[in-house]
Amino acid sequence: MQRLQKHTSHLRLIQPHILSPVLKRHFFLHEYQSFELLKSYQIPVPAQTVANNPDEALRVARSYGRNYKKNFIIKAQVKPFNQQVDDGFFISNQVKVGLVSGIQTAQTPEEVRDVAEKMLGHRYLSKSTPARGLMCKKVLIMEEIRVRNKFFLHLSIDSKEATPVLTYSNKGGMPGEQLR
């Protein structure tokens, strides 16, 4: 039997013994994996494709067609990557390679390729990564969308209670720690 408890902005689904045998720590999804999961449940997501190299990024951007008038959004797919506090930069051999931020915009497919080239195969270094940074092996190329409202939705596991915790706020666009 399930019970819901409301705690400030947390919603707890209590089933203590169901998750205990399968608890895993440090489970992170790349953003493109989250989109795939949402799409599998017929939840609408922006047009997006992941690319593994600059030429593939160029092909992806060109697939939007000649009449595409919006900007492209290019996002480094590194774990963990806190998009709300994107304070990082890319390095190669401990030297900055020119891109500040793991999220970039581009106006043309050729610019998408150039940005992907500066991300892929380089390490992303920020406050939330190990000291060596994290290697960027994939980039997510998305259509630019207008955002009317932002919200924050986070699912985690309370290891003490062995239950899922769903945190929701209509104050999106800020780090989750500020919501508590």
Secondary structure, 3 states (H helix, E strand, C coil): CCEEEEECCEEEEECHHHHHHHCCCCCCCCHHHHHHHHHHCCCCCCCEEEECCHHHHHHHHHCCCCCCCCCEEEEECCCCCCHHHCCCEEEECCEEEEEECCEEEECCHHHHHHHHHHHCCCEEECCCCCCCCEECCCEEEEECCCCCCCCEEEEEEECCCCEEEEEEECCCCCCHHHHC
